[in-house]
Amino acid sequence: SVLDCVYLSDSDSEDSEESEEEDDEDDTVDSEWTTKGQASFLSKVKGRRKLRKAGTWNEQSVAVESRLVAACTIRFVEVDSGQMGQQILLLAVRKRFRKLGYGKKIVQSVQSSLNNVYPGVMSKRRTVLLAFADELAIGFYRKLGFQEDPILAEAYSAYVEPWIECKLLCYFPTYHGSDDEVMSDIDLNIDTWLVHQYAGHKRSIQLFQKLKNQIRMLQQQVQFRDAEIAGLKAKVSHLEQSQSKGSRGSNGRSGNSL
């Protein structure tokens, strides 16, 4: 489930063709990271660019990319216990439009939509917005309320694919429900937690009880073996005493005969 949002300028700027050449490098996208729709769009963009460079300016050579200012791609993810979250996969602004607040506006728009309810896969309220950021982008996301928390990052990293040399940042939307709704959510979360804790403790108690029974069985086996060993030692001692008496009696009879 991926959504794309873009900003378009009202008209082409005078230096649009020069900026096009400047942005060639930005438009090169590895096909491994694009959807089929994105790959098809980029293929058409390259075809139209070739027409414009050849001097052909008509409806077939000019399209939305000539007025593209910024773009953002969002993915919906199921994070925990059926709760939904969103991840910013891509946030890009064309070079000549940077430092003008377009990226900030897009992220704020995404943040404000977290409490919205949509049909289908997006029918649940999203509880977190995730974004991977390198060292240059961390400050940008911090100003927009994203948290750089190692514990949270580790908890949510199980639901998203890691990015190389980037940190996972988290943003939690402000809850606008009534006090009763807030308390109801809190009670539900606590009850759920207690159920999980009880289940976990119950399993632990069962394991300890099983271990206790096994220890008792081992103790009984050890006591039984000790009793057997004591009985065998008593028999050995009795046999040794019998042999000793028999030996002394035999020596006495031999002396009398002499």
BALOBA-1460 file (C-alpha; in Angstrom, 3 decimals):
// residues 258
<rec num="1" residu="s" x="0.000" y="0.000" z="0.000"/>
<rec num="2" residu="v" x="1.940" y="2.987" z="-1.281"/>
<rec num="3" residu="l" x="0.720" y="6.532" z="-1.790"/>
<rec num="4" residu="d" x="2.474" y="9.288" z="-3.726"/>
<rec num="5" residu="c" x="1.947" y="13.021" z="-3.291"/>
<rec num="6" residu="v" x="3.520" y="15.784" z="-5.370"/>
<rec num="7" residu="y" x="3.754" y="19.558" z="-5.570"/>
<rec num="8" residu="l" x="3.472" y="21.212" z="-8.972"/>
<rec num="9" residu="s" x="4.471" y="24.738" z="-9.928"/>
<rec num="10" residu="d" x="1.841" y="26.925" z="-11.639"/>
<rec num="11" residu="s" x="3.962" y="27.356" z="-14.744"/>
<rec num="12" residu="d" x="7.317" y="26.457" z="-16.203"/>
<rec num="13" residu="s" x="10.136" y="28.715" z="-15.064"/>
<rec num="14" residu="e" x="12.420" y="30.318" z="-17.631"/>
<rec num="15" residu="d" x="15.290" y="28.140" z="-16.585"/>
<rec num="16" residu="s" x="13.276" y="24.925" z="-16.631"/>
<rec num="17" residu="e" x="15.306" y="23.340" z="-19.402"/>
<rec num="18" residu="e" x="18.579" y="24.224" z="-17.682"/>
<rec num="19" residu="s" x="17.256" y="22.804" z="-14.405"/>
<rec num="20" residu="e" x="16.154" y="19.693" z="-16.263"/>
<rec num="21" residu="e" x="19.748" y="18.999" z="-17.197"/>
<rec num="22" residu="e" x="20.796" y="19.821" z="-13.648"/>
<rec num="23" residu="d" x="18.226" y="17.353" z="-12.267"/>
<rec num="24" residu="d" x="19.127" y="14.524" z="-14.649"/>
<rec num="25" residu="e" x="21.176" y="12.971" z="-11.921"/>
<rec num="26" residu="d" x="18.256" y="13.119" z="-9.452"/>
<rec num="27" residu="d" x="15.868" y="11.444" z="-11.906"/>
<rec num="28" residu="t" x="18.040" y="8.346" z="-12.225"/>
<rec num="29" residu="v" x="16.303" y="5.759" z="-10.074"/>
<rec num="30" residu="d" x="17.336" y="2.151" z="-9.547"/>
<rec num="31" residu="s" x="14.532" y="-0.025" z="-10.929"/>
<rec num="32" residu="e" x="14.946" y="-2.344" z="-7.933"/>
<rec num="33" residu="w" x="13.441" y="0.331" z="-5.701"/>
<rec num="34" residu="t" x="10.541" y="1.382" z="-7.942"/>
<rec num="35" residu="t" x="7.096" y="-0.025" z="-8.520"/>
<rec num="36" residu="k" x="5.908" y="-0.948" z="-12.022"/>
<rec num="37" residu="g" x="3.944" y="2.288" z="-12.215"/>
<rec num="38" residu="q" x="6.945" y="4.374" z="-11.223"/>
<rec num="39" residu="a" x="9.194" y="2.570" z="-13.686"/>
<rec num="40" residu="s" x="6.671" y="3.175" z="-16.493"/>
<rec num="41" residu="f" x="6.390" y="6.862" z="-15.559"/>
<rec num="42" residu="l" x="10.185" y="7.335" z="-15.517"/>
<rec num="43" residu="s" x="10.484" y="5.612" z="-18.887"/>
<rec num="44" residu="k" x="7.968" y="8.052" z="-20.389"/>
<rec num="45" residu="v" x="9.766" y="10.994" z="-18.741"/>
<rec num="46" residu="k" x="13.012" y="10.027" z="-20.439"/>
<rec num="47" residu="g" x="11.235" y="9.699" z="-23.785"/>
<rec num="48" residu="r" x="9.691" y="13.177" z="-23.481"/>
<rec num="49" residu="r" x="13.028" y="14.647" z="-22.463"/>
<rec num="50" residu="k" x="14.631" y="13.287" z="-25.621"/>
<rec num="51" residu="l" x="11.899" y="14.963" z="-27.699"/>
<rec num="52" residu="r" x="12.460" y="18.326" z="-25.969"/>
<rec num="53" residu="k" x="16.215" y="18.135" z="-26.421"/>
<rec num="54" residu="a" x="15.601" y="17.421" z="-30.099"/>
<rec num="55" residu="g" x="13.584" y="20.665" z="-30.297"/>
<rec num="56" residu="t" x="10.097" y="19.142" z="-30.277"/>
<rec num="57" residu="w" x="7.731" y="21.109" z="-28.005"/>
<rec num="58" residu="n" x="4.142" y="19.877" z="-28.076"/>
<rec num="59" residu="e" x="1.643" y="17.899" z="-26.018"/>
<rec num="60" residu="q" x="3.690" y="14.755" z="-26.509"/>
<rec num="61" residu="s" x="6.917" y="16.296" z="-25.135"/>
<rec num="62" residu="v" x="5.639" y="18.422" z="-22.186"/>
<rec num="63" residu="a" x="3.961" y="16.800" z="-19.181"/>
<rec num="64" residu="v" x="3.767" y="16.855" z="-15.402"/>
<rec num="65" residu="e" x="7.502" y="16.362" z="-14.782"/>
<rec num="66" residu="s" x="8.213" y="19.752" z="-16.319"/>
<rec num="67" residu="r" x="6.283" y="21.352" z="-13.446"/>
<rec num="68" residu="l" x="7.210" y="18.895" z="-10.681"/>
<rec num="69" residu="v" x="8.457" y="20.646" z="-7.525"/>
<rec num="70" residu="a" x="8.469" y="17.976" z="-4.800"/>
<rec num="71" residu="a" x="7.322" y="14.416" z="-4.236"/>
<rec num="72" residu="c" x="6.746" y="12.066" z="-1.335"/>
<rec num="73" residu="t" x="6.054" y="8.333" z="-1.252"/>
<rec num="74" residu="i" x="4.349" y="6.797" z="1.792"/>
<rec num="75" residu="r" x="3.911" y="3.148" z="2.720"/>
<rec num="76" residu="f" x="1.314" y="1.794" z="5.154"/>
<rec num="77" residu="v" x="2.632" y="-0.845" z="7.565"/>
<rec num="78" residu="e" x="1.031" y="-3.006" z="10.251"/>
<rec num="79" residu="v" x="3.205" y="-2.370" z="13.283"/>
<rec num="80" residu="d" x="1.761" y="-4.215" z="16.281"/>
<rec num="81" residu="s" x="-1.406" y="-6.024" z="17.358"/>
<rec num="82" residu="g" x="-3.272" y="-4.902" z="14.244"/>
<rec num="83" residu="q" x="-2.258" y="-1.241" z="14.645"/>
<rec num="84" residu="m" x="-1.346" y="0.625" z="11.476"/>
<rec num="85" residu="g" x="1.593" y="2.939" z="10.855"/>
<rec num="86" residu="q" x="3.028" y="4.896" z="7.956"/>
<rec num="87" residu="q" x="6.559" y="5.088" z="6.628"/>
<rec num="88" residu="i" x="7.991" y="7.871" z="4.501"/>
<rec num="89" residu="l" x="9.901" y="5.993" z="1.810"/>
<rec num="90" residu="l" x="10.880" y="8.961" z="-0.334"/>
<rec num="91" residu="l" x="10.890" y="12.735" z="0.159"/>
<rec num="92" residu="a" x="12.506" y="14.793" z="-2.593"/>
<rec num="93" residu="v" x="12.468" y="18.443" z="-3.713"/>
<rec num="94" residu="r" x="13.935" y="19.665" z="-7.007"/>
<rec num="95" residu="k" x="17.124" y="21.628" z="-6.525"/>
<rec num="96" residu="r" x="15.800" y="25.005" z="-7.637"/>
<rec num="97" residu="f" x="12.858" y="24.748" z="-5.197"/>
<rec num="98" residu="r" x="14.774" y="23.691" z="-2.088"/>
<rec num="99" residu="k" x="14.911" y="25.782" z="1.127"/>
<rec num="100" residu="l" x="11.423" y="27.126" z="0.359"/>
<rec num="101" residu="g" x="9.459" y="24.933" z="2.779"/>
<rec num="102" residu="y" x="7.995" y="22.428" z="0.318"/>
<rec num="103" residu="g" x="9.464" y="19.384" z="2.089"/>
<rec num="104" residu="k" x="8.241" y="20.666" z="5.458"/>
<rec num="105" residu="k" x="4.759" y="21.266" z="4.046"/>
<rec num="106" residu="i" x="4.561" y="17.722" z="2.655"/>
<rec num="107" residu="v" x="5.643" y="16.093" z="5.930"/>
<rec num="108" residu="q" x="3.205" y="18.242" z="7.932"/>
<rec num="109" residu="s" x="0.435" y="17.203" z="5.540"/>
<rec num="110" residu="v" x="1.294" y="13.542" z="6.135"/>
<rec num="111" residu="q" x="1.406" y="14.109" z="9.900"/>
<rec num="112" residu="s" x="-2.000" y="15.804" z="9.939"/>
<rec num="113" residu="s" x="-3.544" y="12.889" z="8.012"/>
<rec num="114" residu="l" x="-2.510" y="10.229" z="10.543"/>
<rec num="115" residu="n" x="-5.830" y="10.422" z="12.417"/>
<rec num="116" residu="n" x="-7.876" y="10.233" z="9.222"/>
<rec num="117" residu="v" x="-9.807" y="7.019" z="8.560"/>
<rec num="118" residu="y" x="-9.880" y="5.502" z="5.071"/>
<rec num="119" residu="p" x="-11.589" y="2.364" z="3.760"/>
<rec num="120" residu="g" x="-9.808" y="-0.915" z="3.216"/>
<rec num="121" residu="v" x="-6.269" y="-1.390" z="4.460"/>
<rec num="122" residu="m" x="-6.216" y="2.161" z="5.844"/>
<rec num="123" residu="s" x="-9.407" y="1.771" z="7.886"/>
<rec num="124" residu="k" x="-7.513" y="1.931" z="11.189"/>
<rec num="125" residu="r" x="-6.085" y="5.052" z="12.782"/>
<rec num="126" residu="r" x="-2.342" y="5.201" z="12.299"/>
<rec num="127" residu="t" x="-0.350" y="5.293" z="15.534"/>
<rec num="128" residu="v" x="3.134" y="6.163" z="14.280"/>
<rec num="129" residu="l" x="4.943" y="7.750" z="11.342"/>
<rec num="130" residu="l" x="8.379" y="6.291" z="10.544"/>
<rec num="131" residu="a" x="11.195" y="7.729" z="8.468"/>
<rec num="132" residu="f" x="14.804" y="6.756" z="7.820"/>
<rec num="133" residu="a" x="17.156" y="9.754" z="7.796"/>
<rec num="134" residu="d" x="20.863" y="10.193" z="7.199"/>
<rec num="135" residu="e" x="22.982" y="12.695" z="9.134"/>
<rec num="136" residu="l" x="22.003" y="15.555" z="6.805"/>
<rec num="137" residu="a" x="18.253" y="14.966" z="7.224"/>
<rec num="138" residu="i" x="18.018" y="14.168" z="10.950"/>
<rec num="139" residu="g" x="17.834" y="17.860" z="11.922"/>
<rec num="140" residu="f" x="15.028" y="18.455" z="9.415"/>
<rec num="141" residu="y" x="12.899" y="15.662" z="10.879"/>
<rec num="142" residu="r" x="13.654" y="16.667" z="14.491"/>
<rec num="143" residu="k" x="12.182" y="20.126" z="13.866"/>
<rec num="144" residu="l" x="8.982" y="18.392" z="12.720"/>
<rec num="145" residu="g" x="8.615" y="16.411" z="15.947"/>
<rec num="146" residu="f" x="10.329" y="13.137" z="15.031"/>
<rec num="147" residu="q" x="12.095" y="11.306" z="17.856"/>
<rec num="148" residu="e" x="15.494" y="9.657" z="17.699"/>
<rec num="149" residu="d" x="14.971" y="7.013" z="20.374"/>
<rec num="150" residu="p" x="17.091" y="3.807" z="20.254"/>
<rec num="151" residu="i" x="14.457" y="1.783" z="22.148"/>
<rec num="152" residu="l" x="11.612" y="2.868" z="19.855"/>
<rec num="153" residu="a" x="13.808" y="2.406" z="16.789"/>
<rec num="154" residu="e" x="14.639" y="-1.146" z="17.846"/>
<rec num="155" residu="a" x="10.949" y="-1.885" z="18.528"/>
<rec num="156" residu="y" x="9.765" y="-0.641" z="15.114"/>
<rec num="157" residu="s" x="12.759" y="-1.823" z="13.078"/>
<rec num="158" residu="a" x="11.156" y="-5.289" z="12.922"/>
<rec num="159" residu="y" x="8.390" y="-3.916" z="10.684"/>
<rec num="160" residu="v" x="10.471" y="-2.009" z="8.103"/>
<rec num="161" residu="e" x="13.488" y="-2.762" z="5.946"/>
<rec num="162" residu="p" x="16.639" y="-1.026" z="7.219"/>
<rec num="163" residu="w" x="18.377" y="1.709" z="5.225"/>
<rec num="164" residu="i" x="22.159" y="1.829" z="5.018"/>
<rec num="165" residu="e" x="23.831" y="4.538" z="7.165"/>
<rec num="166" residu="c" x="20.443" y="5.921" z="8.256"/>
<rec num="167" residu="k" x="18.639" y="6.171" z="11.584"/>
<rec num="168" residu="l" x="15.000" y="5.236" z="12.106"/>
<rec num="169" residu="l" x="13.004" y="8.190" z="13.474"/>
<rec num="170" residu="c" x="9.479" y="8.024" z="14.941"/>
<rec num="171" residu="y" x="6.655" y="10.552" z="15.092"/>
<rec num="172" residu="f" x="3.537" y="10.010" z="17.214"/>
<rec num="173" residu="p" x="0.413" y="12.017" z="16.346"/>
<rec num="174" residu="t" x="-1.489" y="14.056" z="18.922"/>
<rec num="175" residu="y" x="-4.635" y="12.232" z="19.974"/>
<rec num="176" residu="h" x="-7.706" y="14.467" z="19.610"/>
<rec num="177" residu="g" x="-10.339" y="12.200" z="21.138"/>
<rec num="178" residu="s" x="-12.417" y="12.956" z="24.251"/>
<rec num="179" residu="d" x="-11.229" y="12.189" z="27.802"/>
<rec num="180" residu="d" x="-13.569" y="9.183" z="27.925"/>
<rec num="181" residu="e" x="-12.078" y="7.828" z="24.692"/>
<rec num="182" residu="v" x="-8.561" y="8.392" z="26.021"/>
<rec num="183" residu="m" x="-9.351" y="6.572" z="29.282"/>
<rec num="184" residu="s" x="-11.083" y="3.803" z="27.358"/>
<rec num="185" residu="d" x="-7.979" y="3.331" z="25.184"/>
<rec num="186" residu="i" x="-5.759" y="3.365" z="28.273"/>
<rec num="187" residu="d" x="-7.956" y="0.812" z="30.066"/>
<rec num="188" residu="l" x="-8.000" y="-1.398" z="26.985"/>
<rec num="189" residu="n" x="-4.210" y="-1.224" z="26.644"/>
<rec num="190" residu="i" x="-3.743" y="-2.005" z="30.342"/>
<rec num="191" residu="d" x="-6.188" y="-4.922" z="30.195"/>
<rec num="192" residu="t" x="-4.425" y="-6.271" z="27.105"/>
<rec num="193" residu="w" x="-1.073" y="-5.918" z="28.850"/>
<rec num="194" residu="l" x="-2.392" y="-7.691" z="31.970"/>
<rec num="195" residu="v" x="-3.744" y="-10.550" z="29.871"/>
<rec num="196" residu="h" x="-0.372" y="-10.968" z="28.161"/>
<rec num="197" residu="q" x="1.446" y="-10.718" z="31.496"/>
<rec num="198" residu="y" x="-0.888" y="-13.256" z="33.123"/>
<rec num="199" residu="a" x="-0.438" y="-15.634" z="30.199"/>
<rec num="200" residu="g" x="3.329" y="-15.225" z="30.422"/>
<rec num="201" residu="h" x="3.370" y="-15.780" z="34.209"/>
<rec num="202" residu="k" x="1.026" y="-18.746" z="33.867"/>
<rec num="203" residu="r" x="3.419" y="-20.394" z="31.405"/>
<rec num="204" residu="s" x="6.332" y="-19.658" z="33.761"/>
<rec num="205" residu="i" x="4.472" y="-21.176" z="36.742"/>
<rec num="206" residu="q" x="3.646" y="-24.281" z="34.692"/>
<rec num="207" residu="l" x="7.294" y="-24.660" z="33.714"/>
<rec num="208" residu="f" x="8.452" y="-24.250" z="37.334"/>
<rec num="209" residu="q" x="5.878" y="-26.794" z="38.500"/>
<rec num="210" residu="k" x="7.059" y="-29.246" z="35.857"/>
<rec num="211" residu="l" x="10.656" y="-28.647" z="36.908"/>
<rec num="212" residu="k" x="9.701" y="-29.140" z="40.574"/>
<rec num="213" residu="n" x="8.055" y="-32.488" z="39.780"/>
<rec num="214" residu="q" x="11.095" y="-33.596" z="37.810"/>
<rec num="215" residu="i" x="13.369" y="-32.675" z="40.735"/>
<rec num="216" residu="r" x="11.175" y="-34.680" z="43.127"/>
<rec num="217" residu="m" x="11.347" y="-37.705" z="40.820"/>
<rec num="218" residu="l" x="15.119" y="-37.392" z="40.670"/>
<rec num="219" residu="q" x="15.302" y="-37.141" z="44.463"/>
<rec num="220" residu="q" x="13.214" y="-40.318" z="44.837"/>
<rec num="221" residu="q" x="15.453" y="-42.099" z="42.314"/>
<rec num="222" residu="v" x="18.562" y="-40.955" z="44.199"/>
<rec num="223" residu="q" x="17.075" y="-42.141" z="47.543"/>
<rec num="224" residu="f" x="16.190" y="-45.507" z="45.996"/>
<rec num="225" residu="r" x="19.722" y="-45.880" z="44.579"/>
<rec num="226" residu="d" x="21.211" y="-44.886" z="47.947"/>
<rec num="227" residu="a" x="19.100" y="-47.553" z="49.672"/>
<rec num="228" residu="e" x="20.246" y="-50.163" z="47.123"/>
<rec num="229" residu="i" x="23.877" y="-49.163" z="47.608"/>
<rec num="230" residu="a" x="23.492" y="-49.299" z="51.424"/>
<rec num="231" residu="g" x="21.954" y="-52.785" z="51.151"/>
<rec num="232" residu="l" x="24.764" y="-53.978" z="48.887"/>
<rec num="233" residu="k" x="27.383" y="-52.558" z="51.271"/>
<rec num="234" residu="a" x="25.703" y="-54.397" z="54.182"/>
<rec num="235" residu="k" x="25.771" y="-57.669" z="52.206"/>
<rec num="236" residu="v" x="29.431" y="-57.172" z="51.311"/>
<rec num="237" residu="s" x="30.284" y="-56.455" z="54.952"/>
<rec num="238" residu="h" x="28.380" y="-59.562" z="56.083"/>
<rec num="239" residu="l" x="30.164" y="-61.726" z="53.521"/>
<rec num="240" residu="e" x="33.537" y="-60.340" z="54.579"/>
<rec num="241" residu="q" x="32.766" y="-61.097" z="58.245"/>
<rec num="242" residu="s" x="31.627" y="-64.614" z="57.348"/>
<rec num="243" residu="q" x="34.785" y="-65.250" z="55.351"/>
<rec num="244" residu="s" x="36.924" y="-63.925" z="58.183"/>
<rec num="245" residu="k" x="35.259" y="-66.201" z="60.765"/>
<rec num="246" residu="g" x="35.570" y="-69.189" z="58.455"/>
<rec num="247" residu="s" x="39.247" y="-68.484" z="57.940"/>
<rec num="248" residu="r" x="39.949" y="-68.273" z="61.719"/>
<rec num="249" residu="g" x="38.023" y="-71.524" z="62.368"/>
<rec num="250" residu="s" x="40.020" y="-73.346" z="59.764"/>
<rec num="251" residu="n" x="43.329" y="-72.146" z="61.211"/>
<rec num="252" residu="g" x="42.269" y="-73.325" z="64.718"/>
<rec num="253" residu="r" x="41.482" y="-76.836" z="63.590"/>
<rec num="254" residu="s" x="44.808" y="-77.116" z="61.805"/>
<rec num="255" residu="g" x="46.705" y="-76.231" z="65.013"/>
<rec num="256" residu="n" x="44.908" y="-78.803" z="67.159"/>
<rec num="257" residu="s" x="45.743" y="-81.597" z="64.754"/>
<rec num="258" residu="l" x="49.382" y="-80.797" z="65.106"/>
